[in-house]
Amino acid sequence: MSKWDKLLCRLYSLSPDLRFEELQKILEAYGYTMTAPKSGSGHYTFRKKGRNIITIPKHKPIKRVYINLVRETVEMEEGIDENT
């Protein structure tokens, strides 16, 4: 199993030890671009044309709700890729 597959496995299992950098790597692999926060905020924004904006705070640990949001995004992207 490759590192990428292991990372996705951890995402699908909603592993509580996922780091912000790992979620960033996953979203960027699906074409999202990250925008750094302004004025000292810790919330990073991920954008992709034609998709909803995803905002994730860079905290430790990452809350489950944000991990689930990335998981749902990946599932949606995978569904779109299979249909094209």
N, CA, C and O atoms as CSV, one atom per row, in Angstrom:
chain,resi,resn,atom,element,x,y,z
A,1,MET,N,N,0.857,-1.180,0.000
A,1,MET,CA,C,0.000,0.000,0.000
A,1,MET,C,C,0.901,1.241,0.000
A,1,MET,O,O,1.821,1.347,0.812
A,2,SER,N,N,0.634,2.161,-0.900
A,2,SER,CA,C,1.448,3.369,-1.015
A,2,SER,C,C,1.141,4.365,0.116
A,2,SER,O,O,0.148,4.231,0.831
A,3,LYS,N,N,2.014,5.356,0.255
A,3,LYS,CA,C,1.796,6.396,1.272
A,3,LYS,C,C,0.477,7.120,1.028
A,3,LYS,O,O,-0.254,7.441,1.965
A,4,TRP,N,N,0.185,7.371,-0.253
A,4,TRP,CA,C,-1.056,8.067,-0.605
A,4,TRP,C,C,-2.270,7.242,-0.183
A,4,TRP,O,O,-3.224,7.779,0.379
A,5,ASP,N,N,-2.232,5.941,-0.455
A,5,ASP,CA,C,-3.346,5.062,-0.076
A,5,ASP,C,C,-3.519,5.016,1.438
A,5,ASP,O,O,-4.643,5.012,1.941
A,6,LYS,N,N,-2.408,4.982,2.154
A,6,LYS,CA,C,-2.474,4.980,3.617
A,6,LYS,C,C,-3.075,6.281,4.139
A,6,LYS,O,O,-3.859,6.279,5.088
A,7,LEU,N,N,-2.698,7.389,3.509
A,7,LEU,CA,C,-3.230,8.688,3.914
A,7,LEU,C,C,-4.737,8.746,3.679
A,7,LEU,O,O,-5.488,9.206,4.539
A,8,LEU,N,N,-5.172,8.277,2.510
A,8,LEU,CA,C,-6.611,8.263,2.227
A,8,LEU,C,C,-7.355,7.321,3.163
A,8,LEU,O,O,-8.487,7.599,3.558
A,9,CYS,N,N,-6.717,6.201,3.519
A,9,CYS,CA,C,-7.326,5.255,4.462
A,9,CYS,C,C,-7.565,5.930,5.811
A,9,CYS,O,O,-8.621,5.766,6.422
A,10,ARG,N,N,-6.576,6.686,6.263
A,10,ARG,CA,C,-6.710,7.422,7.532
A,10,ARG,C,C,-7.807,8.464,7.431
A,10,ARG,O,O,-8.543,8.693,8.391
A,11,LEU,N,N,-7.919,9.102,6.262
A,11,LEU,CA,C,-8.968,10.101,6.063
A,11,LEU,C,C,-10.343,9.452,6.119
A,11,LEU,O,O,-11.236,9.944,6.810
A,12,TYR,N,N,-10.519,8.344,5.394
A,12,TYR,CA,C,-11.818,7.669,5.355
A,12,TYR,C,C,-12.227,7.113,6.710
A,12,TYR,O,O,-13.418,7.001,7.002
A,13,SER,N,N,-11.242,6.762,7.543
A,13,SER,CA,C,-11.558,6.251,8.876
A,13,SER,C,C,-11.724,7.379,9.892
A,13,SER,O,O,-11.951,7.132,11.077
A,14,LEU,N,N,-11.609,8.631,9.412
A,14,LEU,CA,C,-11.740,9.828,10.259
A,14,LEU,C,C,-10.755,9.791,11.426
A,14,LEU,O,O,-11.111,10.096,12.565
A,15,SER,N,N,-9.530,9.418,11.129
A,15,SER,CA,C,-8.480,9.321,12.137
A,15,SER,C,C,-8.283,10.670,12.839
A,15,SER,O,O,-8.079,11.688,12.177
A,16,PRO,N,N,-8.344,10.682,14.167
A,16,PRO,CA,C,-8.206,11.947,14.895
A,16,PRO,C,C,-6.779,12.505,14.913
A,16,PRO,O,O,-6.563,13.638,15.343
A,17,ASP,N,N,-5.814,11.721,14.452
A,17,ASP,CA,C,-4.429,12.197,14.475
A,17,ASP,C,C,-3.965,12.768,13.134
A,17,ASP,O,O,-2.767,12.966,12.934
A,18,LEU,N,N,-4.894,13.034,12.214
A,18,LEU,CA,C,-4.530,13.694,10.953
A,18,LEU,C,C,-4.070,15.117,11.244
A,18,LEU,O,O,-4.630,15.809,12.095
A,19,ARG,N,N,-3.040,15.536,10.521
A,19,ARG,CA,C,-2.510,16.883,10.711
A,19,ARG,C,C,-3.033,17.805,9.606
A,19,ARG,O,O,-3.495,17.346,8.561
A,20,PHE,N,N,-2.951,19.089,9.853
A,20,PHE,CA,C,-3.389,20.085,8.881
A,20,PHE,C,C,-2.648,19.904,7.563
A,20,PHE,O,O,-3.252,19.977,6.493
A,21,GLU,N,N,-1.347,19.669,7.638
A,21,GLU,CA,C,-0.518,19.522,6.440
A,21,GLU,C,C,-0.971,18.344,5.582
A,21,GLU,O,O,-0.871,18.390,4.356
A,22,GLU,N,N,-1.467,17.293,6.227
A,22,GLU,CA,C,-1.959,16.134,5.481
A,22,GLU,C,C,-3.265,16.462,4.765
A,22,GLU,O,O,-3.463,16.061,3.618
A,23,LEU,N,N,-4.151,17.184,5.433
A,23,LEU,CA,C,-5.396,17.603,4.785
A,23,LEU,C,C,-5.092,18.545,3.624
A,23,LEU,O,O,-5.732,18.479,2.574
A,24,GLN,N,N,-4.117,19.415,3.823
A,24,GLN,CA,C,-3.690,20.334,2.761
A,24,GLN,C,C,-3.190,19.542,1.551
A,24,GLN,O,O,-3.556,19.842,0.414
A,25,LYS,N,N,-2.370,18.550,1.795
A,25,LYS,CA,C,-1.817,17.723,0.714
A,25,LYS,C,C,-2.934,17.034,-0.074
A,25,LYS,O,O,-2.887,16.974,-1.302
A,26,ILE,N,N,-3.922,16.523,0.629
A,26,ILE,CA,C,-5.038,15.842,-0.025
A,26,ILE,C,C,-5.826,16.813,-0.897
A,26,ILE,O,O,-6.101,16.524,-2.062
A,27,LEU,N,N,-6.189,17.964,-0.334
A,27,LEU,CA,C,-6.980,18.934,-1.093
A,27,LEU,C,C,-6.210,19.457,-2.300
A,27,LEU,O,O,-6.785,19.613,-3.377
A,28,GLU,N,N,-4.929,19.727,-2.135
A,28,GLU,CA,C,-4.129,20.228,-3.253
A,28,GLU,C,C,-3.983,19.172,-4.344
A,28,GLU,O,O,-3.872,19.514,-5.521
A,29,ALA,N,N,-3.981,17.894,-3.967
A,29,ALA,CA,C,-3.903,16.812,-4.956
A,29,ALA,C,C,-5.163,16.773,-5.825
A,29,ALA,O,O,-5.119,16.303,-6.962
A,30,TYR,N,N,-6.269,17.260,-5.300
A,30,TYR,CA,C,-7.525,17.297,-6.055
A,30,TYR,C,C,-7.765,18.652,-6.717
A,30,TYR,O,O,-8.875,18.936,-7.167
A,31,GLY,N,N,-6.733,19.486,-6.777
A,31,GLY,CA,C,-6.818,20.727,-7.523
A,31,GLY,C,C,-7.227,21.959,-6.738
A,31,GLY,O,O,-7.461,23.011,-7.333
A,32,TYR,N,N,-7.320,21.861,-5.435
A,32,TYR,CA,C,-7.653,23.023,-4.612
A,32,TYR,C,C,-6.387,23.836,-4.348
A,32,TYR,O,O,-5.300,23.277,-4.200
A,33,THR,N,N,-6.535,25.148,-4.289
A,33,THR,CA,C,-5.408,26.016,-3.957
A,33,THR,C,C,-5.671,26.653,-2.599
A,33,THR,O,O,-6.796,27.036,-2.278
A,34,MET,N,N,-4.610,26.756,-1.815
A,34,MET,CA,C,-4.745,27.294,-0.466
A,34,MET,C,C,-4.430,28.783,-0.454
A,34,MET,O,O,-3.488,29.242,-1.099
A,35,THR,N,N,-5.238,29.524,0.293
A,35,THR,CA,C,-5.008,30.940,0.505
A,35,THR,C,C,-4.686,31.141,1.978
A,35,THR,O,O,-5.438,30.716,2.855
A,36,ALA,N,N,-3.562,31.793,2.239
A,36,ALA,CA,C,-3.148,32.045,3.619
A,36,ALA,C,C,-4.054,33.085,4.252
A,36,ALA,O,O,-4.569,33.967,3.565
A,37,PRO,N,N,-4.250,32.985,5.557
A,37,PRO,CA,C,-5.109,33.943,6.244
A,37,PRO,C,C,-4.468,35.325,6.333
A,37,PRO,O,O,-3.248,35.467,6.258
A,38,LYS,N,N,-5.308,36.327,6.492
A,38,LYS,CA,C,-4.827,37.701,6.666
A,38,LYS,C,C,-5.129,38.152,8.087
A,38,LYS,O,O,-6.031,37.626,8.740
A,39,SER,N,N,-4.399,39.088,8.536
A,39,SER,CA,C,-4.576,39.731,9.842
A,39,SER,C,C,-4.524,38.760,11.016
A,39,SER,O,O,-5.304,38.888,11.960
A,40,GLY,N,N,-3.620,37.797,10.968
A,40,GLY,CA,C,-3.378,36.946,12.118
A,40,GLY,C,C,-4.364,35.815,12.343
A,40,GLY,O,O,-4.280,35.134,13.365
A,41,SER,N,N,-5.278,35.594,11.441
A,41,SER,CA,C,-6.233,34.506,11.586
A,41,SER,C,C,-5.538,33.172,11.362
A,41,SER,O,O,-4.517,33.114,10.678
A,42,GLY,N,N,-6.071,32.116,11.922
A,42,GLY,CA,C,-5.513,30.785,11.734
A,42,GLY,C,C,-6.336,29.935,10.787
A,42,GLY,O,O,-6.136,28.722,10.712
A,43,HIS,N,N,-7.265,30.555,10.058
A,43,HIS,CA,C,-8.152,29.830,9.157
A,43,HIS,C,C,-7.649,29.930,7.717
A,43,HIS,O,O,-7.525,31.023,7.164
A,44,TYR,N,N,-7.364,28.783,7.126
A,44,TYR,CA,C,-6.870,28.716,5.751
A,44,TYR,C,C,-8.027,28.357,4.826
A,44,TYR,O,O,-8.885,27.546,5.172
A,45,THR,N,N,-8.038,28.967,3.654
A,45,THR,CA,C,-9.118,28.771,2.690
A,45,THR,C,C,-8.597,27.991,1.498
A,45,THR,O,O,-7.527,28.284,0.964
A,46,PHE,N,N,-9.371,26.990,1.089
A,46,PHE,CA,C,-9.046,26.183,-0.085
A,46,PHE,C,C,-10.124,26.423,-1.128
A,46,PHE,O,O,-11.318,26.328,-0.844
A,47,ARG,N,N,-9.678,26.739,-2.350
A,47,ARG,CA,C,-10.618,27.069,-3.424
A,47,ARG,C,C,-10.334,26.231,-4.661
A,47,ARG,O,O,-9.195,25.872,-4.958
A,48,LYS,N,N,-11.423,25.933,-5.370
A,48,LYS,CA,C,-11.341,25.269,-6.664
A,48,LYS,C,C,-12.517,25.775,-7.479
A,48,LYS,O,O,-13.647,25.822,-6.993
A,49,LYS,N,N,-12.249,26.146,-8.699
A,49,LYS,CA,C,-13.290,26.720,-9.551
A,49,LYS,C,C,-14.461,25.750,-9.678
A,49,LYS,O,O,-14.282,24.570,-9.979
A,50,GLY,N,N,-15.645,26.267,-9.444
A,50,GLY,CA,C,-16.858,25.474,-9.558
A,50,GLY,C,C,-17.193,24.646,-8.331
A,50,GLY,O,O,-18.147,23.868,-8.358
A,51,ARG,N,N,-16.430,24.794,-7.256
A,51,ARG,CA,C,-16.653,24.026,-6.026
A,51,ARG,C,C,-16.838,24.972,-4.846
A,51,ARG,O,O,-16.477,26.147,-4.910
A,52,ASN,N,N,-17.401,24.445,-3.784
A,52,ASN,CA,C,-17.566,25.229,-2.565
A,52,ASN,C,C,-16.206,25.534,-1.945
A,52,ASN,O,O,-15.266,24.749,-2.061
A,53,ILE,N,N,-16.119,26.671,-1.296
A,53,ILE,CA,C,-14.908,27.067,-0.587
A,53,ILE,C,C,-14.830,26.255,0.706
A,53,ILE,O,O,-15.831,26.063,1.396
A,54,ILE,N,N,-13.631,25.788,1.017
A,54,ILE,CA,C,-13.416,25.021,2.246
A,54,ILE,C,C,-12.482,25.831,3.139
A,54,ILE,O,O,-11.395,26.224,2.715
A,55,THR,N,N,-12.906,26.079,4.372
A,55,THR,CA,C,-12.081,26.811,5.336
A,55,THR,C,C,-11.752,25.875,6.490
A,55,THR,O,O,-12.639,25.287,7.109
A,56,ILE,N,N,-10.452,25.749,6.766
A,56,ILE,CA,C,-9.995,24.858,7.836
A,56,ILE,C,C,-9.053,25.639,8.746
A,56,ILE,O,O,-8.083,26.228,8.269
A,57,PRO,N,N,-9.328,25.650,10.066
A,57,PRO,CA,C,-8.399,26.304,10.988
A,57,PRO,C,C,-7.181,25.420,11.217
A,57,PRO,O,O,-7.291,24.197,11.295
A,58,LYS,N,N,-6.037,26.047,11.322
A,58,LYS,CA,C,-4.792,25.300,11.556
A,58,LYS,C,C,-4.574,25.188,13.055
A,58,LYS,O,O,-3.816,25.954,13.650
A,59,HIS,N,N,-5.249,24.225,13.647
A,59,HIS,CA,C,-5.151,23.960,15.072
A,59,HIS,C,C,-4.703,22.529,15.283
A,59,HIS,O,O,-4.796,21.699,14.379
A,60,LYS,N,N,-4.224,22.246,16.464
A,60,LYS,CA,C,-3.875,20.880,16.834
A,60,LYS,C,C,-4.706,20.502,18.034
A,60,LYS,O,O,-4.669,21.218,19.034
A,61,PRO,N,N,-5.434,19.447,17.994
A,61,PRO,CA,C,-5.708,18.582,16.849
A,61,PRO,C,C,-6.775,19.191,15.943
A,61,PRO,O,O,-7.510,20.092,16.346
A,62,ILE,N,N,-6.844,18.692,14.734
A,62,ILE,CA,C,-7.881,19.119,13.795
A,62,ILE,C,C,-9.196,18.501,14.245
A,62,ILE,O,O,-9.258,17.301,14.515
A,63,LYS,N,N,-10.235,19.300,14.329
A,63,LYS,CA,C,-11.531,18.786,14.764
A,63,LYS,C,C,-12.107,17.833,13.721
A,63,LYS,O,O,-11.876,17.975,12.520
A,64,ARG,N,N,-12.849,16.876,14.211
A,64,ARG,CA,C,-13.436,15.831,13.360
A,64,ARG,C,C,-14.313,16.412,12.256
A,64,ARG,O,O,-14.363,15.858,11.158
A,65,VAL,N,N,-14.992,17.495,12.521
A,65,VAL,CA,C,-15.888,18.081,11.535
A,65,VAL,C,C,-15.114,18.505,10.280
A,65,VAL,O,O,-15.636,18.399,9.170
A,66,TYR,N,N,-13.891,18.977,10.444
A,66,TYR,CA,C,-13.085,19.398,9.293
A,66,TYR,C,C,-12.520,18.193,8.543
A,66,TYR,O,O,-12.402,18.212,7.317
A,67,ILE,N,N,-12.176,17.156,9.284
A,67,ILE,CA,C,-11.714,15.924,8.644
A,67,ILE,C,C,-12.850,15.328,7.817
A,67,ILE,O,O,-12.642,14.872,6.693
A,68,ASN,N,N,-14.040,15.338,8.383
A,68,ASN,CA,C,-15.213,14.820,7.669
A,68,ASN,C,C,-15.517,15.668,6.428
A,68,ASN,O,O,-15.917,15.128,5.396
A,69,LEU,N,N,-15.335,16.966,6.519
A,69,LEU,CA,C,-15.558,17.854,5.383
A,69,LEU,C,C,-14.609,17.510,4.229
A,69,LEU,O,O,-15.023,17.455,3.071
A,70,VAL,N,N,-13.345,17.281,4.553
A,70,VAL,CA,C,-12.371,16.905,3.520
A,70,VAL,C,C,-12.724,15.531,2.959
A,70,VAL,O,O,-12.611,15.302,1.755
A,71,ARG,N,N,-13.143,14.629,3.816
A,71,ARG,CA,C,-13.542,13.288,3.353
A,71,ARG,C,C,-14.699,13.376,2.358
A,71,ARG,O,O,-14.661,12.742,1.304
A,72,GLU,N,N,-15.719,14.153,2.688
A,72,GLU,CA,C,-16.862,14.312,1.789
A,72,GLU,C,C,-16.432,14.954,0.467
A,72,GLU,O,O,-16.947,14.599,-0.594
A,73,THR,N,N,-15.500,15.889,0.531
A,73,THR,CA,C,-14.987,16.539,-0.672
A,73,THR,C,C,-14.273,15.532,-1.556
A,73,THR,O,O,-14.484,15.512,-2.768
A,74,VAL,N,N,-13.424,14.690,-0.957
A,74,VAL,CA,C,-12.698,13.673,-1.721
A,74,VAL,C,C,-13.679,12.681,-2.345
A,74,VAL,O,O,-13.528,12.302,-3.507
A,75,GLU,N,N,-14.679,12.263,-1.579
A,75,GLU,CA,C,-15.673,11.332,-2.116
A,75,GLU,C,C,-16.405,11.948,-3.301
A,75,GLU,O,O,-16.665,11.269,-4.295
A,76,MET,N,N,-16.739,13.232,-3.200
A,76,MET,CA,C,-17.411,13.917,-4.292
A,76,MET,C,C,-16.480,14.008,-5.505
A,76,MET,O,O,-16.911,13.761,-6.631
A,77,GLU,N,N,-15.229,14.353,-5.288
A,77,GLU,CA,C,-14.260,14.459,-6.379
A,77,GLU,C,C,-14.036,13.103,-7.050
A,77,GLU,O,O,-13.935,13.025,-8.274
A,78,GLU,N,N,-13.959,12.051,-6.263
A,78,GLU,CA,C,-13.785,10.702,-6.820
A,78,GLU,C,C,-14.993,10.312,-7.658
A,78,GLU,O,O,-14.849,9.695,-8.714
A,79,GLY,N,N,-16.182,10.671,-7.186
A,79,GLY,CA,C,-17.399,10.391,-7.942
A,79,GLY,C,C,-17.426,11.137,-9.268
A,79,GLY,O,O,-17.875,10.605,-10.283
A,80,ILE,N,N,-16.942,12.369,-9.251
A,80,ILE,CA,C,-16.892,13.171,-10.479
A,80,ILE,C,C,-15.878,12.577,-11.430
A,80,ILE,O,O,-16.137,12.497,-12.631
A,81,ASP,N,N,-14.702,12.148,-10.915
A,81,ASP,CA,C,-13.664,11.578,-11.764
A,81,ASP,C,C,-14.129,10.283,-12.428
A,81,ASP,O,O,-13.791,10.030,-13.585
A,82,GLU,N,N,-14.897,9.464,-11.718
A,82,GLU,CA,C,-15.370,8.199,-12.275
A,82,GLU,C,C,-16.393,8.427,-13.380
A,82,GLU,O,O,-16.479,7.631,-14.314
A,83,ASN,N,N,-17.172,9.508,-13.286
A,83,ASN,CA,C,-18.221,9.773,-14.263
A,83,ASN,C,C,-17.722,10.451,-15.525
A,83,ASN,O,O,-18.456,10.509,-16.512
A,84,THR,N,N,-16.500,10.966,-15.528
A,84,THR,CA,C,-15.988,11.652,-16.714
A,84,THR,C,C,-15.191,10.750,-17.598
A,84,THR,O,O,-14.694,11.185,-18.637
